[in-house]
Amino acid sequence: MAKDTHKGLFDPLPQTSNSQLNQNHHIVLDPTELYDIPSGYIPITTDVEWIKLFGVSTSSCWVKGKQLCDWAEAWLRARNRTSEIAEIKQDPRHYLEALFSPEFLPKYWTGEQLLILATRLNSYPQDKPIAYLLADITDSDKNIWFGEASIQNLADWLAIQVPQQCRFLERVWQNRFQKHDLAKYYQTEDKILLLRRWLGIAEPKITDLGIYPPPIPEFLTPEFDQFWEQQLFQSEGKILDNLIPTEQSGFERIANVTYNVLSNRPKWITKARESKVAGYLSHQQKIELGDRQSPPQPQPLSIDASPQEALTWSTESYLPFRRWETVINQPPSSERFSDRLADSFVEWILKHYPVMKVDSVEHSYLNYNVAQKVQNLCQSTPVLWVVVDGLGWLDHQELISLLTKDYKLAVETAIEPRFSILPTLTEYAKWSLYAQLLPSDSSWVADASKGFPKMGTGKRYTDGQVDRLYDALKKKTHHLYCWDTDIFDSLYHKQKDWKSLYQLERPHALEGIAKKIDYCLQQYPDSEQLRIVIASDHGQMMGILDKITHCPPELEFKGRMAIGKTDDSRFVVLEGDRYGLPHDISVIRNSASFSSLSYTTDKKIIGSHGGLFPEEVVVGVSVLRKSVQRRPVLISCHGEGEPKKSGELKITIDNPNSVPLTDLFLYIKELPYFVSGKPLEKTIAAHKEETFKQIIPEVPELLPGSENNQFLLSGELTFLFANAENGSATLDFNSKIIINQMFVSGFNIDEFL
């Protein structure tokens, strides 16, 4: 059926061509005088025309007016010629009154309007013509108008703005639901007010419908945002503490309003508030919110830390602080505390790298372990391996956020840290990444492309060959496709202003990489099967660096490293035999550099690497897919305590998924301390069950008449899958707290003393 494209209810309908006239039935009677006389008919609209033409002309006649139609019908009946009547036009009012009953037609509708409306309604299937017309006029989903009454249907319908001239038709449609449990809502006289009350931005608020399921309708978003901005300012952010995201309509918008408010009022920021909105913000928003307050100042890395402890220190303590200090605080290089922290890492890596390099590739903390991971994944599914030259740990996190938020990819394996192969220059680190060998191997050459064939499968494509990559994906020619891009690294070598590089060009480059990854997925016929592995060879130094002067003449300089050996105390030496290198290499110990491909206007250096700072050495690997089936997370809580005293709650969380659970928030309806939710300072690792204890500041009293000393607990745990995807779990039905209370009869023992 053709869609009605006329948006005005009474817009004149287009004239249609007449079908072949039947000469045996050539008289049309229109007593209503509402219908237009089509071409091909002789009009008879007056007594004179009746006398001159009716019964005389053999042409088709259109008789208009009740009196003339009565005469014509009587005249034809007397002559036994009523069979010549092709049609007697009916008054559209009768059809509409029957269709709209028990509603009465508006008195201000003219006969011409009634005819247009009846004609339009008659053009639809007659089971639900009003629903068809309303759907077409509002350009909305027909299923909303055809559907049965439900919370979702009610929400969808309230969001549809119906033109004022169609409100009568909508009221007729509303009458369908007079006997339903939701009838009082469907029968509303003011849709917008009802919707505002449901959203909680008008009084009295509606609570028995639960949260409003769809996103906030666009026409109400300014009012919604303004309402919550006012609430946050008036309460100094405290209103957020009492909100439960899964029970609050439009919490995603509230989270973004919160981000704007807290950005302007950093004193109102708390860890709990950050955690509550984290799942609804982009990675960049979360970073910017955190930047309003300085992160904790880390302690130096212990020289005796294990490799995993060193990676955790780097990713969770050092790198966030380093980024804040160089991007936000920006002290002079001589006053950077993070440089002193980095020196503790330099000492650690010098001691432990020679030990780590002897581990097997499969179990190594070194970055060539990634190639082994890729080979294993290729055993079961095709893989697109994206190697982003120069992508550090923090940038990798931001790229994942873009892919999950903007392109709806799912994290299958959360980003894991690795130590780059030393030195952190492409010709060493990337060759080893592909070859799964240290640069000391006799086959090493300063050309990463020569390392990839050692993978033994797949094909590597550079930025100049992406057209071939797209074509190969379309044709499914390989099981491994490697896109080796230096878009990101070259950005650091070309820009001359650190601030614009970091805040403008860098995010733009990451967005471009994310977009190309998404395009690659679109090319592959079985995109659900294609795994995306993201990795890098090394990271980048952060901030503006000093240029080292009076360089030792015996060295061959390359960025922050030089080929050769020196006893200059400003350097540390990586001996070839001990560090798995083809020759001895000297690395600048501090944050300075020999040279760079680009300099700032005052001859400072940006975009240099090759040294031993954590931002150069610590890189990540992650695995994403178009969709990942999440398994149910299990949570149970058991506690004990005396009324009005502190107690203890034992919490067990079982995470059967391939990614960790982060930003945990626990809500328990029966415990006041947890009613509005409390953050749990935990990350539950993938495929792990963890049990820990949480203090309850005050245990509640048993209700009078309680049959035992137990409170069954109900509530939920909200969290993020790998910092990216919202999830929740309902408390196990056996969760409970034992309250050690002597009297529960309603009497107090003090009354008997």
C-alpha positions in Angstrom: 0.0 0.0 0.0 1.4 3.4 -0.9 2.2 5.7 2.0 0.1 8.8 2.5 2.5 11.6 2.1 0.1 14.4 3.0 1.0 15.7 6.5 -1.9 18.1 6.9 -5.0 16.3 7.9 -7.2 18.2 5.5 -4.7 18.9 2.7 -6.6 18.5 -0.7 -6.1 15.1 -2.2 -4.6 14.9 -5.7 -7.0 14.2 -8.5 -6.8 10.8 -9.9 -7.5 9.8 -13.5 -10.9 8.2 -14.2 -11.2 4.7 -15.2 -13.1 3.8 -18.5 -16.7 5.0 -18.2 -19.3 2.3 -18.4 -21.9 3.4 -20.9 -24.5 1.1 -19.3 -24.0 2.8 -15.9 -23.4 6.4 -16.8 -25.3 8.4 -14.2 -23.8 9.5 -10.8 -26.0 11.0 -8.2 -24.3 13.3 -5.6 -27.0 14.6 -3.1 -24.2 15.8 -0.7 -22.8 18.3 -3.2 -19.3 17.6 -1.7 -17.7 15.6 -4.5 -15.8 17.2 -7.3 -17.2 16.4 -10.8 -14.5 14.6 -12.7 -13.8 15.2 -16.4 -15.9 13.1 -18.8 -19.2 13.8 -17.0 -21.8 16.4 -18.0 -22.6 18.3 -14.8 -26.3 18.8 -13.9 -26.4 21.2 -11.0 -29.3 23.5 -11.7 -33.0 23.1 -12.7 -32.2 24.6 -16.2 -29.4 22.0 -16.8 -31.9 19.3 -15.6 -34.5 20.3 -18.1 -32.0 20.7 -21.0 -29.9 17.7 -20.5 -31.2 14.9 -18.2 -32.7 12.1 -20.2 -31.9 13.9 -23.4 -28.1 13.5 -23.7 -26.6 10.1 -24.0 -23.4 11.2 -22.3 -22.5 10.3 -18.8 -24.2 12.7 -16.3 -23.2 13.8 -12.8 -26.3 15.1 -10.9 -25.5 17.3 -7.9 -27.9 18.4 -5.2 -30.5 16.5 -3.1 -33.5 17.8 -5.0 -32.1 17.1 -8.4 -30.9 13.7 -7.3 -34.4 12.8 -6.0 -35.9 14.0 -9.3 -33.4 11.9 -11.3 -34.0 8.8 -9.3 -37.8 9.1 -9.5 -37.6 9.9 -13.3 -35.4 6.8 -13.9 -37.6 4.6 -11.7 -40.7 5.6 -13.6 -39.0 4.6 -16.9 -37.5 1.4 -15.5 -34.0 2.8 -16.1 -32.5 2.8 -12.6 -29.8 0.3 -13.8 -28.2 3.3 -15.5 -27.2 4.7 -12.0 -23.5 4.0 -11.6 -23.3 5.4 -8.0 -25.1 7.4 -5.4 -22.6 9.3 -3.4 -22.8 8.9 0.4 -22.4 11.6 3.0 -19.0 11.0 4.6 -20.4 12.1 7.9 -22.2 8.8 8.3 -19.0 6.7 7.7 -17.0 8.9 10.1 -19.6 8.9 12.9 -19.7 5.1 12.8 -15.9 4.9 12.8 -15.4 7.4 15.6 -18.2 6.3 17.9 -18.6 7.0 20.8 -16.8 10.3 20.1 -18.8 13.0 18.3 -17.5 14.7 15.3 -16.1 18.2 15.9 -18.8 20.7 14.9 -16.2 23.0 13.3 -15.2 20.4 10.7 -16.7 21.4 7.3 -18.3 19.0 4.8 -15.3 19.4 2.5 -12.9 18.4 5.4 -15.1 15.4 6.3 -14.9 14.2 2.7 -11.1 14.6 2.5 -10.8 12.7 5.8 -13.2 9.9 4.9 -11.4 9.5 1.5 -8.1 9.2 3.2 -9.3 6.7 5.8 -11.0 4.7 3.1 -7.7 4.3 1.4 -6.3 2.2 4.3 -7.2 -1.4 5.3 -10.4 -1.0 7.3 -9.3 -3.0 10.3 -7.3 -0.1 11.7 -7.6 2.9 9.4 -7.1 5.5 12.1 -3.9 3.9 13.2 -2.6 3.8 9.7 -3.4 7.5 9.2 -1.8 8.6 12.5 1.4 6.7 11.7 1.7 8.3 8.3 0.9 11.8 9.4 3.4 11.6 12.3 5.9 9.6 10.2 6.2 7.2 13.1 6.5 3.4 13.5 3.2 1.8 12.7 3.8 -0.9 15.3 3.3 1.8 18.0 -0.2 2.5 16.7 -1.1 -1.1 16.1 0.4 -2.5 19.3 -1.3 -3.7 22.4 -1.2 -1.6 25.6 2.1 -2.0 27.5 4.7 0.1 29.4 6.9 0.2 26.3 4.0 1.0 23.9 2.8 3.8 26.3 6.3 5.2 26.4 6.8 5.1 22.6 3.3 6.7 22.0 3.9 9.6 24.5 7.0 10.5 22.6 5.1 11.1 19.3 4.1 14.6 18.7 0.7 14.7 17.0 -0.4 17.8 15.1 -3.2 19.7 16.9 -5.7 19.1 14.1 -5.2 15.4 14.6 -5.8 15.4 18.3 -9.4 14.3 17.8 -8.2 11.2 15.9 -5.7 10.4 18.6 -8.5 10.6 21.2 -10.5 8.1 19.2 -7.4 5.8 19.1 -6.9 6.2 22.9 -10.4 4.8 23.4 -9.1 1.4 22.4 -7.5 1.0 25.9 -10.4 1.9 28.2 -10.4 -1.5 29.9 -6.7 -2.0 30.3 -4.7 -1.7 33.5 -2.9 1.3 31.9 -6.1 2.9 30.8 -5.8 5.9 33.1 -2.5 6.8 31.4 -3.7 6.1 27.9 -6.8 8.3 28.6 -4.7 11.3 29.5 -5.8 14.7 28.2 -2.2 16.0 28.3 0.4 13.7 26.8 3.3 16.0 27.4 2.5 16.6 31.1 2.1 12.9 31.6 5.5 12.3 30.0 7.2 15.0 32.0 5.8 13.5 35.2 7.0 10.1 34.2 10.5 11.5 33.6 10.4 13.1 37.0 10.7 16.7 35.8 7.1 17.7 36.7 4.9 17.1 39.8 3.4 14.9 40.9 6.0 12.4 39.7 4.8 9.0 38.4 6.6 6.1 40.2 4.4 3.1 39.5 5.5 2.9 35.8 9.1 2.3 36.6 11.8 4.1 34.5 10.9 5.5 31.1 12.3 2.9 28.7 13.4 4.8 25.6 15.8 7.6 25.4 14.5 11.0 26.4 12.5 12.4 23.5 14.4 15.1 21.6 11.8 17.8 22.1 12.1 17.4 25.9 15.9 17.1 26.2 16.5 20.9 26.9 14.0 20.9 29.7 15.3 17.6 31.1 18.9 18.7 31.0 18.1 22.1 32.6 16.1 20.4 35.4 18.9 18.1 36.3 21.5 20.8 36.0 19.5 22.9 38.5 19.1 19.9 40.8 22.9 19.2 40.8 23.8 22.9 41.4 21.2 23.3 44.2 22.4 20.1 46.0 26.1 20.7 45.2 26.1 17.3 43.5 24.7 15.5 46.5 21.5 14.5 44.6 23.6 12.1 42.5 24.5 10.1 45.6 20.8 9.0 46.0 20.2 8.1 42.4 20.1 4.5 41.3 21.1 4.5 37.5 19.0 1.4 36.7 15.9 2.9 38.4 16.3 6.5 37.0 14.8 7.6 33.7 17.3 9.2 31.4 20.3 8.4 33.5 22.6 8.6 30.5 21.7 12.2 30.0 21.9 12.9 33.7 25.5 11.5 33.6 26.4 13.9 30.8 24.8 16.8 32.7 26.8 15.7 35.8 30.0 15.7 33.7 29.4 19.3 32.7 28.4 20.5 36.2 31.3 18.7 38.0 33.7 20.0 35.4 32.8 23.5 36.6 32.6 22.6 40.2 35.6 20.2 40.8 35.2 20.5 44.6 32.0 18.4 44.3 33.8 15.5 42.6 34.1 12.3 44.7 35.2 8.9 43.7 31.7 7.5 44.2 30.2 10.1 41.9 32.8 9.5 39.3 32.2 5.7 39.5 28.4 6.2 39.3 28.5 8.0 36.0 31.6 6.3 34.5 29.6 3.8 32.4 27.7 6.5 30.6 30.7 8.7 29.7 33.2 8.5 26.9 36.8 7.7 27.8 37.8 11.3 27.1 35.1 12.6 29.4 36.2 10.3 32.2 39.8 11.5 31.8 38.8 15.2 31.7 36.6 14.8 34.8 39.5 13.1 36.6 41.8 15.9 35.5 39.9 18.4 37.6 41.7 16.9 40.6 45.2 15.7 40.8 45.6 12.0 41.0 47.4 10.4 44.0 51.1 10.8 43.8 52.6 7.4 43.3 55.5 5.9 45.3 58.6 5.0 43.3 58.6 1.4 41.9 60.3 -1.1 44.1 63.4 -2.6 42.6 62.2 -6.0 43.8 58.7 -5.7 42.2 57.6 -8.6 40.0 57.0 -8.0 36.3 53.2 -8.0 36.9 53.6 -5.6 39.8 55.8 -3.3 37.6 53.1 -3.4 34.9 50.3 -2.6 37.4 52.4 0.2 38.9 53.0 1.7 35.4 49.4 1.4 34.1 47.4 2.3 37.3 49.7 4.7 39.1 52.5 6.2 37.0 50.9 6.7 33.6 47.8 8.5 34.9 49.9 10.7 37.1 52.4 11.3 34.3 49.7 12.3 31.9 48.1 14.7 34.4 51.4 16.3 35.2 52.5 16.9 31.6 49.1 17.7 30.1 47.3 19.5 32.9 49.7 20.7 35.5 52.6 21.4 33.1 55.5 22.3 35.5 58.9 23.1 34.2 60.8 20.0 33.2 63.2 20.5 36.1 60.3 20.3 38.5 58.5 17.2 37.1 58.0 14.7 39.9 57.1 12.0 37.3 60.6 12.1 35.9 61.9 10.9 39.3 59.2 8.2 39.3 60.3 7.1 35.8 63.8 6.8 37.0 62.7 4.1 39.5 61.2 2.2 36.5 64.5 2.6 34.5 66.4 1.0 37.4 63.8 -1.8 37.5 63.8 -2.5 33.7 67.6 -2.6 33.6 67.7 -5.2 36.3 64.8 -7.4 35.2 64.8 -7.2 31.4 67.7 -9.6 31.0 65.8 -12.2 33.1 62.5 -11.7 31.2 64.1 -12.1 27.8 64.9 -15.7 28.5 61.3 -16.7 29.1 59.5 -18.6 26.3 57.6 -16.4 24.0 54.3 -18.0 25.0 54.7 -17.1 28.6 56.7 -13.9 28.2 55.8 -10.4 29.5 57.7 -9.1 26.5 55.7 -7.7 23.5 56.4 -10.5 21.1 54.1 -12.7 23.2 51.3 -10.8 21.2 52.3 -12.6 18.0 51.9 -15.9 19.7 48.5 -14.8 20.9 47.5 -13.8 17.3 48.6 -17.2 16.0 46.5 -19.0 18.6 43.4 -17.0 17.7 43.9 -17.8 14.1 43.4 -21.4 14.9 39.7 -20.8 15.4 38.7 -17.5 13.7 40.0 -15.0 11.1 41.9 -12.1 12.7 42.5 -8.5 11.7 45.7 -7.6 13.5 46.0 -3.8 13.8 49.5 -2.8 14.7 49.5 0.9 15.5 53.1 2.2 15.5 53.8 4.3 18.6 50.4 3.6 20.3 51.1 3.9 24.1 49.0 2.4 26.8 46.8 5.4 27.5 46.2 6.0 23.8 45.3 2.4 23.4 42.6 2.8 26.1 41.2 5.8 24.2 41.1 3.9 20.9 39.2 1.0 22.6 36.7 3.6 24.0 36.1 5.0 20.5 35.5 1.5 19.1 33.1 0.5 21.8 31.2 3.8 22.2 31.1 5.1 18.6 31.3 1.8 16.6 29.6 -0.5 19.0 32.3 -3.1 19.1 32.6 -5.4 22.1 35.8 -6.1 24.1 36.5 -9.9 24.1 39.8 -9.6 25.9 40.5 -6.5 27.9 43.7 -4.6 27.2 46.7 -6.3 28.8 50.1 -4.7 29.3 53.4 -5.9 27.8 56.9 -4.6 27.9 58.2 -3.4 24.6 61.2 -5.0 23.1 64.2 -2.8 23.8 65.2 -0.4 22.5 61.8 1.2 21.9 62.5 2.1 18.2 60.4 0.7 15.4 63.3 -1.1 13.6 64.0 -3.1 16.7 60.7 -3.4 18.6 58.4 -4.0 15.6 60.7 -6.5 13.9 60.8 -8.5 17.2 57.0 -8.2 17.6 56.5 -10.0 14.3 59.5 -12.4 14.3 59.0 -13.5 17.9 62.8 -13.1 18.2 65.1 -10.7 20.0 67.1 -8.3 17.8 70.2 -10.2 18.7 69.1 -13.0 16.3 71.2 -13.3 13.3 68.2 -12.7 11.0 67.5 -9.3 12.4 67.5 -6.4 10.0 66.3 -2.8 10.5 63.1 -3.5 8.5 59.9 -4.6 10.2 58.5 -6.0 6.9 61.2 -8.7 7.0 60.0 -9.9 10.4 56.4 -10.5 9.4 57.0 -13.6 7.1 58.2 -15.4 10.2 54.5 -15.4 11.4 54.1 -18.2 8.8 50.5 -17.1 7.9 48.6 -14.1 6.6 49.6 -10.9 4.9 50.8 -7.5 6.1 49.4 -4.3 4.6 50.8 -0.8 5.2 48.9 2.5 5.0 49.7 2.7 1.3 48.1 -0.7 0.7 44.8 -0.3 2.5 42.9 -0.6 -0.7 44.4 -4.1 -1.1 43.5 -4.9 2.5 39.8 -4.0 1.9 39.8 -6.1 -1.3 41.4 -9.1 0.6 38.8 -8.8 3.4 36.0 -8.8 0.8 37.3 -11.9 -0.8 38.3 -13.6 2.5 41.7 -14.5 1.0 43.5 -15.0 4.3 43.0 -16.1 7.9 45.2 -13.3 9.2 45.1 -9.8 7.9 47.7 -7.4 9.4 47.2 -3.6 9.0 50.6 -2.1 10.0 49.9 1.7 10.3 52.3 4.5 11.2 49.6 7.2 11.0 49.8 7.7 14.8 53.6 7.6 15.1 54.2 9.9 12.1 51.8 12.4 13.7 54.3 12.8 16.6 57.1 13.3 14.2 55.4 16.0 12.2 53.7 18.3 14.7 55.4 21.3 16.3 53.1 22.3 19.1 52.7 19.8 22.0 49.3 21.2 23.2 47.6 20.9 19.8 49.3 17.6 19.1 47.9 16.0 22.3 44.5 17.7 22.5 43.6 18.0 18.9 45.6 16.0 16.3 46.1 13.0 18.5 42.4 12.3 19.2 41.6 13.0 15.5 44.2 10.4 14.5 42.7 7.9 16.9 39.2 8.6 15.5 40.5 8.0 12.0 42.1 4.6 13.0 38.8 3.6 14.7 36.8 4.5 11.6 39.1 2.4 9.3 38.8 -0.6 11.6 35.1 -0.3 11.4 35.3 0.0 7.6 37.4 -3.2 7.5 34.7 -5.0 9.5 32.1 -3.8 7.0 34.1 -5.3 4.1 34.4 -8.8 5.6 31.3 -10.9 4.7 31.2 -12.8 8.0 32.0 -9.8 10.2 30.6 -11.5 13.4 33.5 -14.0 13.1 36.3 -11.5 12.6 38.4 -10.8 15.6 40.2 -7.5 15.9 43.6 -7.6 17.7 45.1 -4.2 18.5 48.8 -3.9 19.5 51.8 -1.7 19.1 55.5 -1.7 19.1 56.3 1.1 21.5 54.8 4.2 23.1 55.7 7.9 23.0 57.3 10.3 25.4 54.8 12.8 26.9 55.3 16.5 27.0 58.0 18.9 25.8 61.6 17.5 26.1 64.9 19.2 26.4 67.6 18.7 23.8 70.8 17.1 25.2 73.9 19.1 24.6 77.6 18.1 24.5 76.9 14.6 23.1 79.5 12.0 23.5 81.3 11.8 20.2 81.6 8.1 20.2 77.8 7.6 19.8 75.6 7.3 16.7 72.5 9.3 17.7 68.8 8.2 17.1 66.2 10.1 19.2 66.6 9.1 22.8 69.1 6.3 22.1 72.4 6.0 20.4 74.3 3.1 19.0 77.5 2.6 20.9 78.7 2.5 24.5 79.6 5.4 26.8 80.6 6.0 30.4 78.8 9.3 30.5 76.7 9.3 33.6 73.7 10.8 31.8 73.3 7.5 30.0 72.6 3.9 30.8 74.1 1.2 28.6 72.3 -1.8 27.2 75.0 -4.3 26.5 74.2 -6.3 23.4 74.8 -9.8 24.9 72.9 -9.0 28.2 69.9 -7.3 26.6 69.5 -9.3 23.4 70.7 -6.6 21.0 72.8 -6.8 17.8 75.1 -4.1 19.3 75.6 -2.1 22.5 73.1 0.8 22.8 73.3 3.8 25.1 70.0 5.4 26.3 69.5 8.8 27.8 68.6 8.2 31.4 66.3 11.2 32.0 63.5 12.6 29.7 65.8 14.5 27.3 66.5 13.6 23.7 69.3 13.8 21.2 67.1 14.9 18.4 63.7 14.8 16.9 62.0 14.9 13.5 60.2 18.0 14.7 60.8 20.8 17.1 58.7 23.4 18.9 59.2 27.1 18.0 61.6 27.5 20.9 63.7 24.5 19.7 62.3 22.1 22.3 61.7 18.5 21.3 58.4 16.7 21.0 57.5 13.3 19.6 60.7 11.5 20.5 61.1 7.9 21.8 63.6 5.1 22.1 64.3 5.3 25.8 63.3 3.5 28.9 60.5 5.6 30.4 57.2 3.7 31.1 55.3 5.5 28.5 57.7 4.3 25.9 58.1 0.7 27.2 54.6 -0.3 28.4 52.2 -1.1 25.6 49.0 -3.0 25.4 47.2 -5.7 23.5 43.4 -6.1 23.3 40.9 -8.2 21.4 37.5 -7.0 20.1 34.6 -8.4 18.1 31.4 -7.1 16.6 29.5 -8.8 19.5 30.4 -10.9 22.5 28.0 -13.0 24.5 28.3 -12.0 28.1 27.6 -14.7 30.7 25.6 -13.9 33.9 27.6 -12.5 36.7 26.7 -14.1 40.1 26.8 -12.2 43.4 25.8 -13.2 46.9 26.0 -11.3 50.2 26.0 -12.7 53.7 26.4 -10.7 56.9 26.0 -10.6 60.6 25.8 -8.0 63.3 24.0 -6.4 66.2 21.3 -3.7 65.7 22.6 -0.1 65.5 26.2 -1.3 65.6 28.7 -1.8 62.8 28.6 -5.2 61.1 30.3 -7.1 58.4 29.1 -8.2 55.0 30.8 -11.0 53.0 30.4 -10.4 49.3 31.2 -13.1 46.7 31.3 -12.2 43.0 31.8 -14.8 40.3 32.8 -13.4 36.9 32.7 -16.1 34.3 33.4 -13.7 31.4 36.6 -13.2 29.4 36.9 -9.5 30.6 37.2 -8.0 34.1 34.4 -6.2 35.9 35.2 -2.6 36.8 33.5 0.3 38.5 31.4 -1.9 40.8 28.4 -0.3 42.5 26.4 -2.3 45.0 22.7 -1.6 45.9 20.9 -3.4 48.7 17.3 -2.3 49.5 17.3 -3.6 53.1 20.5 -2.0 54.3 20.3 1.8 54.5 24.0 2.2 53.8 23.6 0.5 50.4 20.1 1.8 49.4 21.5 4.5 47.1 24.5 2.4 46.1 28.1 2.2 47.3 31.2 1.8 45.1 33.2 -1.3 45.7 36.9 -0.6 45.3 37.5 -3.8 43.4 38.1 -5.1 40.0 37.0 -8.7 39.4 39.4 -10.4 37.0 38.2 -12.4 34.0 37.1 -16.0 34.9 37.6 -15.3 38.6 35.5 -15.6 41.7 36.4 -13.3 44.5 35.2 -13.0 48.1 35.8 -10.0 50.2 34.4 -8.2 53.2 32.6 -4.8 53.5 31.9 -3.0 56.7 28.3 -2.0 57.4 28.3 1.2 59.5 25.0 0.4 61.2 23.1 -2.9 61.2 19.3 -2.4 61.1 16.9 -3.7 63.7 14.5 -6.5 63.2 10.9 -5.5 62.6 8.5 -6.3 65.5 6.9 -9.7 65.0 9.8 -11.1 63.0 9.8 -14.9 63.0 13.6 -15.2 63.0 16.7 -13.2 63.2 17.4 -13.0 59.5 16.8 -10.3 56.9 16.7 -11.6 53.3 18.6 -9.1 51.1 17.7 -8.0 47.6 19.3 -5.6 45.2 21.8 -5.5 42.4 25.4 -5.0 41.4 26.1 -2.7 38.5 29.5 -2.7 36.8 31.3 -2.2 33.5 32.7 -5.0 31.4 36.3 -4.0 30.9 35.6 -0.2 31.5 33.4 -0.2 28.4 30.0 -1.9 28.6 27.4 -1.5 31.2 26.3 -4.7 33.0 24.3 -5.7 36.1 23.6 -8.7 38.3 20.8 -9.4 40.8 21.7 -10.5 44.3 21.3 -14.2 44.9 18.0 -15.0 46.5 19.8 -16.7 49.5 21.6 -13.4 50.3 20.8 -12.5 53.9 22.1 -10.8 57.1 21.8 -12.3 60.6 20.8 -9.8 63.2 21.8 -10.7 66.7 18.8 -9.1 68.5 17.3 -10.5 71.7 13.7 -9.1 71.6 11.7 -8.8 68.4 8.2 -8.8 69.9 7.7 -5.1 69.7 8.6 -4.5 73.4 11.8 -3.0 74.6 13.6 -4.7 77.5 14.2 -1.2 79.1 10.4 -1.1 79.8 10.8 -4.0 82.3 13.7 -2.5 84.2 
